[in-house]
Amino acid sequence: MKTLSSLPEDLLMDQYAHPAFLPPLWRVIFQEAMRGHHLLFSKSILKSIADDTILDGETRESLEEFCVHLFAAPDLKSIRTMISFLPQAEQKQLFVIYLKLMQTLKEENKSSLH
């Protein structure tokens, strides 16, 4: 039986090949989000969001700019670190934005495959 570490890299790359219009890191983030694994957010934030009612409030303009910087971050660790520096309320707002983005990417991916 092969372990995950012995699988060829090509097999893993095939697993995360879509959506092709995203950079490789964001393909992984997207595919894992579709599986319910929200890699960008700490477990404590995910738990607090599950315990709270998420309201669609106004997004601060600075948070929108923050999202641009997240997308440009070089690796997952950098993204998680940047998010962890936000106040908890803004992390929750960011999670709502993230969920909407993942849904949009899912729809875009479907249309690009047809």
Disulfide bonds with the S-S distance in Angstrom:
none
